[in-house]
Amino acid sequence: MPGPSNPNVDAAVDAYRLELSNDPTNPPSQQEFARSRGLKPSTFCRRLNGLNKPRTLSHNPRQALSPAEEAELVALIRRFTLLGHPLPFRTVRDVANHLRRSRLIRNGMNPDDITPLGQNWFQRLKRRHECLHEVWTKRIEKARKRATLNEKLETWFDELEQVRRVGGHLKENIWNMDETGYGVGATASHQCLVALDSSEKAAIEDARRVGGTGKQGQEWVTTIDCVSAAGKEIAPVVILPGGIEYNPANRPDDPRAKLWAFESTQSGWTNNKIGLKWLTKRFLPFSRPYDQSQRRLLIVDGHSSHVQAQFIAECMREKVDLLILPAHSSHKTQPLDVGVFHTVKQRLSWRTDHHHRYSTRDRIPRRQWMDLLLDARTEGITEDNIKTGFRKTGIEPLDRTIIERDALPPPPPPLPVGPEATQPTTSLTQTVLAEIDPNLDPDRRRHIEDLAALAEQLAARNVVLEGELSKYQEVNQGAPRAGATVAHFETHIFSQPRVLETIRGREEVVEKRKANKRARDNARMLQKLQAGTSGSQASSHAGPSTIRGL
């Protein structure tokens, strides 16, 4: 395999051309310039006049893909890496075969004569492009999240600064709302000390898990919490599973839970109805400022209950600026997640472990669990923790330094280094240069070569984009439309008329579809009932006639 190109020759060529452009009337001697750089004059002159190429480019005609095609392939791999959907080896090979096949067919080759890429092609591609690595999917996704999250946070902070500048929000009027779930009786993983003999290895797992059974953890309770940048808290709404009315006997007697509200759903999670009720019955009255002219800022995630039309309309009517967090960023931008919920769940886990450790019951009664939750919330939801959450997320005081600037570096230029054991490449650049007069001026020849390379790169890009477009159309054909997200509106500020009208229109379409479906279902049911009635009547008439016939 040939060695790398001599960087001294390339640097000398660039320096000579720069000096020539500064004073075209007095060109320096090429041989003296080469000797002053410690280079062989013949090598320097041939490289300068385009009569030979660097070692890294000398084998381009023998590669399966041209440099322009490989550059587009690497760009495609990088794009899907940053999107969090890294391409498997098979897909990369399929795209490369498609690029090569399209070029060879344009050049007049019979499609039946085109052979696929060799088995070692992928390894050679990696050697030519140092930016390509073989990693497991999870690691690539983590890198993508770190890189793309920076771009999301840049936009997020731009809009946060904008809405705060326009609204002039005081810190006591900046609120964060979020839902969090608790498994009743469930405990978190933690480090513990056990004493076991060699014959007791089968009990290790039970000794590690000091707590409730898996069945116990299936009962899920959700709380809706809201805190302000001034360290204040609005009493929570507790959502219980089962879809039945809450038994008042299970309410904690402690006066700290006097203002708690209770709801119930089948799953124990929130829904649009509860979200809207929380806004109108909890947030708006309990967060109302003394000065009615002051605006409030409510920061929430993109859950469907937060982006429904009625929710947005109520916020706009009550002078509440609604700001939606970037997707998959709550570990950085959600004050409740950063400063409060972790502590609450940790304290609750400790108390649950203690209860399981000393209780004679397998399950924690819901009333007792509510008391444990109340104690954990008292320790976790404090003024200091709330302010810490707003400070660490950069919301109050406003601070953009939480954005990590460790995005993936730009890919290095391609470094072709070896021949391909496949059909030779006839690129557009080679075809054009073969038709040029060999006595043409070197500068003009170089410009023509650059234009031909650019045309070849655009042709390869067109092939790649056509392939991507066909795949997107195939996958998304007839796919259901997703709900309202930040990506749909290209903004995090949802308390705007255009966002409200768009969401209202979508909800009307959804309601029409549901009404049509209900009408069709009712029609089918009516047809079945009519068919059943007709059948029973026919059988009742058939009996007597048969008897008379006998």
C-alpha positions in Angstrom: 0.0 0.0 0.0 1.5 3.4 -0.9 2.5 5.8 1.7 1.0 9.1 2.4 1.6 12.2 0.3 4.6 14.4 1.1 3.1 17.4 2.9 6.2 19.5 2.2 5.6 19.3 -1.6 2.0 20.3 -1.3 2.8 23.2 1.0 5.6 24.4 -1.3 3.2 24.3 -4.3 0.7 26.4 -2.4 3.4 28.8 -1.2 4.7 29.2 -4.8 1.2 29.9 -6.2 0.6 32.5 -3.5 3.9 34.3 -4.2 3.1 34.2 -7.9 -0.4 35.7 -7.4 1.2 38.6 -5.4 3.6 39.5 -8.2 2.6 37.9 -11.5 5.0 40.1 -13.5 8.1 38.7 -11.7 7.6 34.9 -11.3 10.2 33.2 -9.1 12.4 30.4 -10.5 10.7 27.1 -9.9 14.0 25.2 -9.4 15.5 27.8 -7.0 12.2 27.8 -5.1 12.3 24.0 -4.8 15.9 24.0 -3.6 15.2 26.7 -1.0 12.5 24.4 0.4 14.8 21.3 0.4 12.9 19.6 -2.4 13.9 17.9 -5.5 13.3 20.4 -8.4 11.9 17.8 -10.8 9.3 16.6 -8.3 8.3 20.1 -7.4 8.0 21.2 -11.0 5.9 18.2 -12.1 3.6 18.6 -9.1 3.2 22.3 -9.8 2.4 21.8 -13.5 -0.1 19.0 -12.7 2.0 16.3 -14.4 1.9 14.0 -11.4 -0.4 13.6 -8.4 0.1 13.0 -4.7 0.2 9.4 -3.6 -3.1 9.7 -1.9 -4.7 10.5 -5.2 -2.8 8.3 -7.6 -5.0 5.3 -7.1 -8.3 7.1 -7.5 -9.0 5.6 -10.9 -8.8 2.1 -9.4 -11.2 2.8 -6.6 -14.8 1.7 -6.7 -16.1 5.2 -5.9 -14.7 8.5 -7.0 -13.5 10.9 -4.3 -16.7 13.0 -4.9 -18.9 10.0 -4.4 -17.1 8.9 -1.3 -17.4 12.5 0.1 -21.1 12.4 -0.3 -21.3 8.9 1.2 -19.4 10.1 4.3 -21.6 13.1 4.5 -24.7 10.9 4.5 -23.2 8.6 7.2 -22.5 11.7 9.3 -25.9 13.2 8.8 -27.7 10.1 10.0 -25.2 9.7 12.9 -26.2 13.2 14.2 -29.9 12.4 13.8 -29.5 9.4 16.1 -30.2 6.8 13.4 -26.7 5.5 12.5 -26.5 3.5 9.2 -25.7 -0.2 9.4 -23.0 -1.6 7.2 -25.5 -3.1 4.8 -27.2 0.2 4.2 -23.8 1.9 3.6 -22.8 -0.8 1.1 -26.2 -0.5 -0.7 -25.8 3.3 -1.0 -22.3 2.9 -2.3 -23.4 0.3 -4.9 -26.2 2.6 -6.0 -23.8 5.5 -6.5 -21.4 3.4 -8.4 -24.1 1.8 -10.5 -25.7 5.1 -11.4 -22.4 6.5 -12.6 -21.4 3.5 -14.7 -24.8 3.4 -16.4 -24.5 7.1 -17.2 -21.1 6.2 -18.8 -22.8 3.6 -21.1 -22.0 0.4 -19.3 -24.4 -2.5 -19.5 -26.1 -2.9 -16.1 -25.6 -6.7 -16.3 -21.9 -6.3 -16.5 -21.6 -4.2 -13.2 -20.2 -6.3 -10.4 -20.9 -5.5 -6.7 -18.4 -4.1 -4.3 -15.8 -6.5 -2.9 -15.7 -7.9 0.7 -12.8 -5.6 1.8 -14.3 -2.4 0.4 -15.6 -1.2 3.7 -12.3 -1.6 5.5 -10.5 0.3 2.8 -13.1 3.0 3.0 -12.4 3.4 6.8 -8.7 3.7 6.1 -9.3 6.5 3.6 -11.6 8.4 6.0 -10.4 8.6 9.5 -13.7 10.0 10.7 -15.4 6.6 10.3 -15.5 4.3 13.3 -17.2 1.0 14.1 -19.2 1.6 17.3 -22.2 0.1 18.9 -25.6 1.8 18.3 -26.1 3.0 21.9 -22.8 4.8 21.9 -23.5 6.5 18.7 -26.9 7.7 20.0 -25.3 9.1 23.1 -22.9 11.1 20.9 -25.7 12.2 18.7 -27.7 13.4 21.7 -24.8 15.4 23.1 -24.2 17.0 19.7 -27.7 17.7 18.5 -28.9 18.8 22.0 -26.4 21.7 21.8 -28.2 23.0 18.7 -31.6 22.6 20.4 -30.4 24.4 23.5 -29.1 27.3 21.5 -32.5 27.9 19.9 -34.2 27.3 23.3 -32.1 30.0 25.0 -32.6 32.4 22.2 -36.4 32.1 22.6 -36.2 32.1 26.4 -34.3 35.4 26.3 -36.8 36.8 23.8 -39.9 35.9 25.8 -38.4 37.2 29.0 -37.2 40.4 27.4 -40.7 41.1 26.0 -42.6 39.8 29.0 -40.4 41.3 31.7 -41.1 38.4 34.0 -40.2 38.7 37.7 -38.7 35.5 39.2 -41.8 34.9 41.3 -43.8 34.8 38.1 -41.6 32.2 36.4 -43.0 28.7 36.9 -42.1 25.2 35.9 -44.7 22.4 35.8 -44.1 18.7 35.3 -45.6 15.3 36.0 -43.7 12.5 37.7 -44.6 8.9 38.4 -44.1 6.7 41.5 -44.4 3.0 41.7 -46.2 2.3 45.0 -43.9 0.2 47.1 -41.1 0.2 44.5 -37.6 0.9 45.5 -34.5 2.2 43.6 -31.3 0.4 43.1 -28.7 1.1 45.8 -25.6 -0.3 47.3 -26.0 -2.5 50.4 -23.9 -4.9 52.6 -24.9 -8.5 53.0 -23.4 -11.5 54.8 -23.6 -14.8 52.9 -22.0 -18.2 53.1 -20.9 -20.0 50.1 -24.0 -22.2 50.2 -26.2 -19.1 50.1 -25.3 -17.8 46.7 -28.8 -18.4 45.5 -30.1 -15.8 47.9 -27.8 -13.0 46.6 -30.4 -11.5 44.4 -33.0 -11.4 47.2 -30.5 -9.8 49.5 -29.7 -7.2 47.0 -33.3 -6.3 46.5 -34.6 -5.2 49.9 -38.1 -4.1 49.0 -41.4 -4.9 47.4 -42.3 -7.4 44.8 -42.5 -6.7 41.1 -46.3 -6.9 41.2 -46.4 -4.1 43.9 -44.5 -1.7 41.6 -47.1 -2.0 38.9 -49.5 0.3 40.8 -48.5 3.7 39.4 -49.3 7.1 41.0 -48.6 10.4 39.2 -48.2 13.9 40.8 -48.5 17.2 38.9 -46.1 19.6 40.5 -45.4 23.3 39.8 -42.7 25.5 41.4 -41.5 29.1 40.8 -38.0 30.6 40.4 -38.6 32.3 43.8 -38.7 28.9 45.5 -42.4 28.6 45.9 -44.6 25.5 45.4 -48.2 25.0 44.3 -49.9 22.1 46.1 -49.8 19.0 43.9 -52.5 17.1 42.1 -52.2 13.4 42.8 -53.5 11.0 40.1 -54.3 7.5 41.3 -54.9 4.4 39.1 -58.1 2.5 38.7 -60.4 5.1 37.3 -62.5 5.3 40.5 -63.3 8.0 43.0 -60.6 8.6 45.5 -61.4 7.3 49.0 -61.0 10.2 51.5 -60.0 7.8 54.1 -56.7 7.4 52.3 -55.9 11.1 52.4 -53.0 12.0 54.8 -54.2 13.6 58.0 -51.1 15.8 58.1 -52.0 19.5 57.6 -49.2 19.7 55.0 -51.4 17.8 52.6 -54.5 19.9 53.3 -54.3 21.5 49.8 -53.6 18.4 47.9 -56.0 17.5 45.1 -56.8 14.0 44.0 -57.8 12.7 40.5 -58.1 9.2 39.1 -57.5 7.6 35.7 -57.4 4.0 34.6 -53.6 4.0 34.2 -52.6 6.5 36.8 -51.2 8.9 34.2 -52.5 12.3 33.4 -54.6 13.2 30.4 -55.9 16.3 28.5 -58.9 16.8 30.8 -56.8 16.7 34.0 -54.1 18.9 32.5 -56.7 21.6 31.6 -58.3 21.3 35.0 -55.0 21.7 36.7 -54.4 24.9 34.7 -57.7 26.5 35.5 -58.2 25.3 39.0 -54.7 25.2 40.3 -52.1 27.2 38.4 -54.1 30.3 37.4 -55.6 31.1 40.8 -52.6 30.1 43.0 -50.0 31.8 40.8 -51.9 35.1 40.1 -49.6 38.1 40.9 -50.8 40.9 43.0 -50.2 43.3 40.1 -52.6 42.1 37.4 -50.5 43.8 34.7 -47.6 41.4 35.3 -47.2 38.5 32.9 -46.4 35.0 34.0 -44.1 32.5 32.3 -45.0 28.8 32.4 -42.4 26.3 31.3 -43.6 22.8 30.5 -42.6 19.8 28.3 -44.2 18.8 25.1 -46.8 16.4 26.6 -50.1 16.4 24.7 -52.0 17.7 27.6 -49.8 20.9 27.6 -50.2 21.7 23.9 -54.0 21.3 23.4 -55.9 24.2 22.1 -57.9 25.0 25.2 -54.7 24.9 27.3 -53.0 27.4 25.0 -56.1 29.6 24.8 -56.4 29.9 28.5 -52.7 30.8 28.9 -53.1 33.6 26.3 -56.3 34.9 27.9 -54.6 35.0 31.3 -51.4 36.7 30.1 -49.3 33.5 30.6 -46.4 33.0 28.2 -46.3 29.2 27.5 -42.8 27.9 26.7 -42.2 24.3 25.6 -39.0 22.6 26.5 -36.8 21.0 23.8 -37.5 17.3 23.3 -35.3 14.9 25.3 -33.7 17.7 27.2 -35.5 17.6 30.6 -32.3 16.4 32.3 -30.8 19.8 31.4 -33.7 22.3 31.1 -36.4 21.1 33.5 -35.9 22.7 37.0 -38.1 20.1 38.7 -36.1 17.2 37.2 -32.7 18.8 37.9 -33.3 20.1 41.4 -36.3 18.4 43.0 -37.6 15.1 41.7 -34.4 13.2 42.2 -34.2 14.1 45.9 -37.9 13.3 46.4 -37.6 9.9 44.9 -34.4 9.1 46.7 -36.0 10.0 50.1 -39.1 8.0 49.2 -37.0 5.0 48.2 -35.1 5.1 51.6 -38.4 5.2 53.5 -39.9 2.4 51.4 -36.8 0.2 52.0 -37.1 0.9 55.7 -40.8 -0.1 55.7 -40.2 -3.3 53.8 -37.2 -4.2 56.0 -39.2 -4.1 59.2 -42.8 -4.6 58.1 -44.6 -8.0 58.4 -46.7 -7.1 55.3 -45.8 -7.8 51.7 -47.5 -4.6 50.5 -47.6 -1.1 51.8 -51.1 0.1 52.5 -51.9 3.1 50.3 -52.5 5.3 53.3 -49.1 4.6 54.7 -47.5 5.0 51.4 -49.1 8.5 51.1 -47.5 9.4 54.4 -44.1 8.3 53.2 -44.6 10.3 50.0 -45.6 13.4 52.1 -42.4 13.1 54.2 -40.2 12.6 51.1 -41.8 15.7 49.4 -41.2 17.8 52.5 -37.5 16.9 52.4 -37.1 17.2 48.6 -39.3 20.1 47.6 -37.5 22.9 49.5 -36.9 26.5 48.6 -33.2 25.8 48.1 -33.7 22.8 45.9 -36.2 24.7 43.8 -33.9 27.6 43.3 -31.0 25.2 42.6 -33.1 23.6 39.8 -33.7 27.0 38.1 -30.1 28.0 38.5 -28.6 24.8 37.1 -30.9 24.9 34.1 -29.8 28.5 33.3 -33.4 29.8 33.5 -33.1 32.1 36.6 -30.7 33.7 36.6 -30.4 33.5 32.8 -27.2 31.6 31.9 -26.3 29.9 28.6 -23.1 28.3 29.9 -25.0 25.0 30.6 -24.7 24.2 26.9 -22.0 21.7 26.3 -19.8 22.7 23.4 -18.6 19.2 22.7 -20.3 18.6 19.3 -18.7 16.2 16.9 -15.9 17.9 15.0 -16.2 18.3 11.2 -15.1 15.3 9.2 -11.5 15.5 8.0 -10.9 15.6 4.2 -10.9 12.2 2.4 -7.6 10.4 2.4 -7.6 7.8 -0.4 -4.7 5.4 0.1 -5.1 2.2 -1.8 -6.4 0.4 -4.9 -9.7 -1.4 -5.1 -10.0 -4.9 -6.4 -12.9 -4.0 -8.6 -13.9 -2.4 -11.9 -11.9 0.9 -12.6 -13.5 4.2 -11.9 -14.1 6.5 -14.9 -15.0 9.8 -13.2 -16.3 12.9 -14.9 -13.0 14.7 -14.1 -10.9 12.1 -15.9 -13.2 12.1 -18.9 -13.0 15.9 -19.2 -9.3 16.0 -18.7 -8.7 13.4 -21.3 -10.4 15.6 -23.9 -8.4 18.7 -23.0 -5.5 19.9 -25.1 -2.3 18.7 -23.3 -0.7 22.0 -24.1 -3.3 24.0 -22.3 -2.2 26.5 -19.7 -1.8 24.8 -16.3 -4.0 27.4 -14.5 -6.8 26.9 -17.0 -6.4 23.2 -16.8 -6.7 23.4 -13.0 -9.9 25.5 -13.1 -11.5 23.1 -15.6 -10.5 20.2 -13.3 -12.1 22.0 -10.3 -15.3 22.6 -12.2 -15.5 19.0 -13.4 -14.9 17.8 -9.8 -17.7 20.1 -8.5 -20.1 18.8 -11.2 -19.2 15.2 -10.3 -19.9 15.9 -6.6 -23.3 17.5 -7.4 -24.2 14.5 -9.5 -23.3 12.1 -6.6 -25.3 14.3 -4.2 -28.3 14.1 -6.5 -28.2 10.3 -6.6 -28.0 10.2 -2.7 -30.8 12.6 -2.2 -33.1 10.8 -4.7 -32.5 7.6 -2.9 -33.3 9.2 0.5 -36.4 10.9 -0.9 -37.8 7.6 -2.2 -37.2 5.9 1.2 -38.9 8.7 3.1 -41.9 8.5 0.7 -42.1 4.8 1.2 -41.9 4.9 4.9 -44.2 7.9 5.5 -46.9 7.0 2.9 -50.1 6.9 4.7 -48.5 7.4 8.1 -50.6 9.1 10.8 -49.8 12.7 11.5 -48.0 13.3 14.8 -49.3 15.6 17.5 -48.2 19.2 18.0 -44.4 19.5 18.6 -41.8 22.2 18.7 -40.5 20.9 15.3 -43.9 21.5 13.7 -44.0 25.2 14.5 -40.2 25.9 14.7 -40.7 27.7 18.0 -40.8 26.9 21.8 -43.3 29.7 22.4 -46.7 28.2 22.1 -48.8 31.1 23.5 -49.1 32.6 20.0 -52.2 33.0 17.8 -50.8 31.1 14.9 -49.9 28.1 17.0 -53.3 28.2 18.7 -55.2 28.3 15.4 -53.1 25.5 13.9 -53.7 23.2 16.9 -57.4 24.0 16.9 -57.6 23.0 13.2 -55.9 19.7 13.9 -58.1 18.9 16.8 -61.2 19.6 14.7 -59.9 17.2 12.1 -59.3 14.6 14.7 -62.7 15.0 16.2 -64.3 14.7 12.7 -62.4 11.4 12.2 -63.5 10.1 15.6 -67.2 11.1 14.8 -67.0 9.3 11.4 -65.5 6.2 13.0 -68.3 6.2 15.7 -70.9 6.5 13.0 -69.4 3.6 11.0 -69.2 1.5 14.1 -72.8 2.2 15.0 -73.9 1.4 11.4 -72.1 -1.9 11.6 -73.7 -2.7 14.9 -77.1 -1.9 13.7 -76.6 -4.1 10.6 -75.6 -7.0 12.9 -78.6 -6.5 15.1 -81.0 -6.4 12.1 -79.4 -9.5 10.6 -79.8 -11.3 13.9 -83.4 -10.3 14.2 -84.2 -11.5 10.7 -82.5 -14.8 11.3 -84.5 -15.5 14.5 -87.8 -14.6 12.7 -87.0 -17.0 9.8 -86.2 -19.8 12.2 -89.5 -19.3 14.1 -91.5 -19.5 10.9 -89.6 -22.6 9.7 -90.7 -24.7 12.7 -94.5 -24.9 12.3 -94.4 -25.3 8.6 -92.1 -28.3 9.0 -94.5 -29.9 11.5 -97.5 -29.3 9.2 -95.5 -31.0 6.4 -95.0 -34.1 8.4 
